Amino acid sequence: MKAVTVKDLVDALGVSKQAVLARAQREGWLFEEQAVRGGRQRLYSLESIPEPVRRLVVAGRLQAVEPRLCTTASAVTPSAGTPVPAAFSSEVTVTAPADLTDTQRAARDARAAVLAAIRRLQADASCTQEAAMTALLTHARAGRLDAVIDKMLRSARDSRGRKGDAYPSVRTLKRWLSVRTASELAPKLPAADMRVPAWAADFMAEYRKPQKPCVTDAYALFAARWPGVSIHQVRRFLEKVGAVEQNRGRMLPRELKALRPFVRRDTSKLLPGDVYTADGHTFDAEIEHPDHGRPFRPEVTAIVDVATRRMVGWSIGLAESTWAVLDAQRHAFTTCGICSIFYVDNGGGYANAFQADEVLGMAARIGYEIRNSLPYNSQARGLMERSHQSVWVTAARSLPTYMGSGMDREARQKVFRITRAAMKAGGRSELLMAFRDFVAFAEAQAAAYNARPHSALPRIVDTVTGRRRHMSPLEAWQAARDEGWLPVMPEPEQAADMFRPYKLAVVRRGEVQLHNHRYFSAELDALDLHGEKVRVGYDIHDPSSVVIRDMDGRYICTAELDGNKRGYFPQSVIEQARDKRAAGRERRLQDKLEEVRAERDAGRVLEHSAGTGLYDPLLDIPAVRIPDAIESPVQLEDDTASRAPEVVQLPGTESRPRFGPDDDADQYRWLYRHPHAWDALDAEWLLGFVESSMYEALLPRLAYQGVAWTAEMEERAQRALQGGASAPEQGFEVAAG
């Protein structure tokens, strides 16, 4: 029974103690006596007191507890640890169902805190719930409430309720107090209508097509059968359909897998060399073809160790082929060790190469297992796909001949026109990287990738910066070695017998030509293989030698790069000849200068009147040629050689241009096209030029122009060298001077 003391009545009525006792006795207020220190006191029942007096008593008590309403959040929030009367705590236990939104949970917790504050106020003031609620809202509207409790009241109110008041009503608070569980305090949200409309199947039939029509286009076809359905209804329906169901039919099963769950593979338990994965990539930039110099996109085959992400092997091929795969394997096995499992794609292209007899034979001979992923399942080898982006696509973007989708279309067209115009002009474009330079470029890219921190590897503390970062593939590889792991390296005889990429070539005088390089072996001459076709096995990582096999695959020999190359003359003889040639040119220029000065001093003037006089062929000489004997550094034995007679060609004969010391390429082309004009000196010069490094550099362009040196030209030069000067087929020469 709720009771009040005489002091409470005195404070509420504002009268003396005697007046309260007299009124209580006169009106018959019920009371009980309670023993206290120093005597006994009366406790009057609140229900027996008249209503006006009772309201005054409650108001006095509420005024007495008003400072407690201005407390911190910890005093009123049940979750803060402040004890709440046991009779009310079970009704506001906070439980968070999984189906509530953040907004619902926030409103629920705010309402639970408001109810806890009301019950605390009711207990402290010994008043009714309605009185406590009225007092709380009155203080809130008067601005006398603590800021935290005020915010809770505002948050607890449903924004969809009545307007004009930021606080809930007493009726709303009573409804909250009547709930049994805290989850019922959460505001209800309108549930979406998930019923499938009757027209849904017809619209989805137009929308779910592989052509991926937009909503507007699909609706235009659908509206002819359902004119009463608006496009806004269609869009609202699509918002309720999941991504997989929306795209079923627009994306076939292979592409739809990108939206479905997947399995992440854990590589932390693997050791280096357990699994190698490989794939091919068509480089996204053009380079110079090693055979004919035209632009092309090479095929890069890369092999990555799954455990450490190290790129253990790579190869560059002119096209997608089995030999490029074999060369990449050989590079990986000889430098980083043999793997246990070789994991490759099972789709087209490179899968066919990995199923070739040569690859399967290597797997059986060396002792590793080939495993294939499911067809068209590139997600299974995302590690390899990502390495292409990190290494080769990034490398291609650094070249001016980048052909990928990120390149500006206009810039790509300009580069294309420049490179093709250079090829048509018979030269090479500076924009195209030479094949040998590209091999070095690719090696640098692979090395940079292996030394770069990789996000899939564990973190370490950088010894230089002191910061934490991911390990690089090389660091992960070395860490495994430090823990005792060692790679399984092939035996020497295995390494020597591993397959290289092979190309066919024809033996010419003990030489074979491959990628603008000449390889020589005396064994080719000893076996009399001149003119025979052989197979040449090369290593793009080491061009110093090639392996020669016959057409049946039997080993013949190992040919060395430029194995028969010697200096055209001893260096001392060449230097002396150069000095003599320079002195001769200097004397000729001095003679010419003296002749000009003499003409000026004598006042002689050469005049010519057009259209008068007789034609004199000696005054209309179209070409003047100094014989090669005068320019040749070997033939200058004395001073008289510089004064050899000039040879002129009369009109009507074929003109032979005069070539300077820097016009070797033009001189070669002219002589190639005019073999009837060769003499012994021309033949000797030609035989020397085709052995020079300049000719090797020019060979792709010369082959494209159709003037590459041939065996027939070689025989003709030998005959001219042995037989002296050949008679010209037209015109004649006279000695002037």
Order of alpha helices (4+ residues) and beta strands (2+ residues): beta-alpha-alpha-beta-beta-alpha-alpha-alpha-alpha-alpha-alpha-alpha-alpha-alpha-alpha-alpha-beta-beta-beta-beta-beta-alpha-beta-alpha-alpha-beta-alpha-alpha-alpha-alpha-beta-beta-alpha-alpha-beta-beta-beta-alpha-beta-beta-beta-alpha-beta-alpha-beta-alpha-alpha-alpha-alpha-beta
